[in-house]
Amino acid sequence: MKKKPEKKKDLDALRAELEKSGNVFLTGYEKMTVSQDFDLRKTVRGAGGKYKVIKNRIAERAAEGTQAADLLKDLKGMCSLAYTSGDPVALAKALTAYAKANPSFTFKAGMVEGRVVDVTGINALATLPAKEEIYAKLLWLINAPAQRLVTAINGVGRNLAVVVDQGVKENKFKG
């Protein structure tokens, strides 16, 4: 059993992690095996996040004064946290895929960019395209009008060249 200084150290470490992370997913892990837990931790690390099994009271105390205070109050049952300061979509996709493969892993709630979301919000987040794909679509949208303008300008010159070439071939330019 941990002594009070060790518990205080854990509380301070969790508070520091919660202050750095704007994206937190509260999950349940009842009836998971050790190998499933190992796979889950590997999946979360692959998505750029961290995963912790927490005591409800320590989580509530650690969250006091942070953005996650509303998310982590009045917790019940076996809870764990998956959090990241990076891309929340990648972590949500990884966790959702894992939850589909392992029904014993469930979502309870989440916090994305400082805003608390429910399970349907997490599932909606998981269906979004990746950040790189959104950037690619945005760049295409920005580039498309300029590309069309260049094509139209080049079309005028090309059409003029075709008309002049046809006129020369048919000897229409006699002076």
C-alpha positions as CSV (number, residue, x, y, z in Angstrom):
1,M,0.0,0.0,0.0
2,K,1.3,3.4,-0.9
3,K,2.2,5.9,1.8
4,K,0.9,9.5,1.8
5,P,4.1,11.0,0.2
6,E,3.9,8.5,-2.7
7,K,0.2,9.3,-3.2
8,K,1.0,13.0,-3.2
9,K,3.7,12.5,-5.8
10,D,1.3,10.5,-8.0
11,L,-1.3,13.3,-7.6
12,D,1.2,16.0,-8.6
13,A,2.4,14.0,-11.6
14,L,-1.1,13.5,-12.8
15,R,-2.0,17.2,-12.3
16,A,1.1,18.2,-14.4
17,E,0.0,15.8,-17.2
18,L,-3.6,17.1,-17.2
19,E,-2.4,20.7,-17.3
20,K,-0.3,19.9,-20.4
21,S,-3.0,17.8,-22.2
22,G,-6.0,19.5,-23.7
23,N,-7.4,16.2,-24.9
24,V,-8.4,13.6,-22.4
25,F,-10.6,10.5,-22.9
26,L,-12.1,8.8,-19.9
27,T,-12.5,5.1,-20.4
28,G,-13.6,2.0,-18.6
29,Y,-11.6,-1.2,-18.7
30,E,-13.6,-3.8,-16.8
31,K,-12.8,-7.5,-17.6
32,M,-9.8,-6.7,-19.7
33,T,-6.9,-9.2,-19.7
34,V,-3.3,-8.3,-19.3
35,S,-2.6,-8.9,-23.0
36,Q,-5.5,-6.7,-24.0
37,D,-4.2,-4.0,-21.7
38,F,-0.7,-4.3,-23.2
39,D,-2.2,-4.0,-26.7
40,L,-4.2,-1.0,-25.7
41,R,-1.1,0.8,-24.3
42,K,0.8,0.0,-27.5
43,T,-2.1,1.4,-29.6
44,V,-2.3,4.6,-27.5
45,R,1.5,5.2,-27.7
46,G,1.3,4.6,-31.5
47,A,-1.3,7.4,-31.7
48,G,1.0,9.8,-29.7
49,G,-0.9,9.6,-26.4
50,K,-0.5,8.3,-22.9
51,Y,-2.6,5.9,-21.0
52,K,-3.1,5.5,-17.2
53,V,-5.3,3.5,-14.9
54,I,-6.3,5.9,-12.1
55,K,-8.0,5.9,-8.8
56,N,-11.2,7.9,-9.0
57,R,-10.4,10.1,-5.9
58,I,-6.9,10.9,-7.0
59,A,-8.1,11.8,-10.5
60,E,-10.7,14.1,-9.1
61,R,-8.2,15.8,-6.8
62,A,-5.6,16.1,-9.6
63,A,-8.1,17.7,-11.9
64,E,-9.1,20.5,-9.5
65,G,-8.2,23.8,-11.0
66,T,-7.5,22.3,-14.5
67,Q,-9.6,22.1,-17.7
68,A,-10.4,18.5,-16.9
69,A,-12.2,19.3,-13.6
70,D,-15.7,18.9,-15.0
71,L,-14.7,15.7,-16.8
72,L,-13.2,14.0,-13.7
73,K,-15.6,14.8,-11.0
74,D,-17.9,12.2,-9.4
75,L,-16.2,9.2,-11.1
76,K,-17.7,5.8,-10.5
77,G,-16.4,2.3,-11.4
78,M,-13.1,1.3,-12.9
79,C,-11.6,4.3,-14.8
80,S,-8.6,5.0,-16.9
81,L,-7.4,8.0,-18.9
82,A,-6.0,8.3,-22.4
83,Y,-4.6,11.7,-23.1
84,T,-2.5,13.7,-25.5
85,S,-1.4,17.2,-26.1
86,G,-1.1,16.4,-29.9
87,D,-3.8,15.4,-32.4
88,P,-7.0,14.3,-30.7
89,V,-8.4,12.8,-33.9
90,A,-5.6,10.3,-34.1
91,L,-6.1,9.2,-30.5
92,A,-9.8,9.0,-30.9
93,K,-9.5,6.9,-34.0
94,A,-7.1,4.5,-32.3
95,L,-9.2,4.1,-29.2
96,T,-12.4,3.7,-31.2
97,A,-10.8,1.0,-33.4
98,Y,-9.6,-0.7,-30.2
99,A,-13.0,-0.5,-28.6
100,K,-14.6,-2.1,-31.6
101,A,-12.2,-5.0,-31.4
102,N,-12.4,-5.3,-27.6
103,P,-16.0,-4.8,-26.2
104,S,-14.7,-4.8,-22.6
105,F,-13.1,-1.4,-23.3
106,T,-15.6,1.4,-23.2
107,F,-15.7,5.2,-23.4
108,K,-17.3,7.2,-20.6
109,A,-16.6,10.7,-21.7
110,G,-13.9,13.0,-23.1
111,M,-12.4,16.4,-23.2
112,V,-11.3,17.8,-26.6
113,E,-9.5,21.2,-26.7
114,G,-10.8,22.0,-23.2
115,R,-14.5,21.1,-24.0
116,V,-16.2,18.1,-22.5
117,V,-17.8,15.7,-25.0
118,D,-19.9,12.6,-24.6
119,V,-19.5,9.2,-26.3
120,T,-21.3,10.3,-29.5
121,G,-18.9,13.3,-29.7
122,I,-15.9,11.0,-29.4
123,N,-17.3,8.7,-32.2
124,A,-17.9,11.8,-34.4
125,L,-14.3,12.9,-33.8
126,A,-13.1,9.5,-34.7
127,T,-14.8,9.7,-38.1
128,L,-13.0,13.0,-39.1
129,P,-10.2,12.7,-41.6
130,A,-6.6,12.9,-40.4
131,K,-5.0,16.3,-40.0
132,E,-2.8,15.8,-43.0
133,E,-5.8,14.9,-45.2
134,I,-7.6,18.1,-44.1
135,Y,-4.5,20.2,-44.9
136,A,-4.2,18.6,-48.3
137,K,-7.9,19.3,-49.1
138,L,-7.4,22.9,-47.9
139,L,-4.4,23.4,-50.0
140,W,-6.2,22.0,-53.0
141,L,-9.1,24.4,-52.5
142,I,-6.7,27.3,-52.2
143,N,-4.8,26.2,-55.3
144,A,-7.8,25.3,-57.5
145,P,-8.9,28.9,-58.4
146,A,-5.4,30.0,-59.3
147,Q,-5.0,26.9,-61.4
148,R,-8.2,27.5,-63.3
149,L,-7.2,31.1,-63.9
150,V,-3.9,30.1,-65.4
151,T,-5.7,27.5,-67.6
152,A,-8.1,30.1,-68.8
153,I,-5.4,32.6,-69.6
154,N,-3.4,30.0,-71.4
155,G,-6.5,28.9,-73.3
156,V,-6.8,32.4,-74.9
157,G,-3.3,32.3,-76.2
158,R,-3.6,28.7,-77.4
159,N,-6.9,29.4,-79.2
160,L,-5.3,32.5,-80.9
161,A,-2.4,30.3,-82.1
162,V,-4.7,27.7,-83.5
163,V,-6.7,30.4,-85.4
164,V,-3.5,31.9,-86.8
165,D,-2.2,28.5,-87.8
166,Q,-5.4,27.6,-89.6
167,G,-5.3,30.9,-91.4
168,V,-1.8,30.3,-92.6
169,K,-2.6,26.8,-93.8
170,E,-5.6,28.1,-95.8
171,N,-3.8,31.1,-97.1
172,K,-6.3,33.5,-95.6
173,F,-3.6,36.1,-94.8
174,K,-2.8,37.5,-98.2
175,G,-1.8,41.0,-98.2
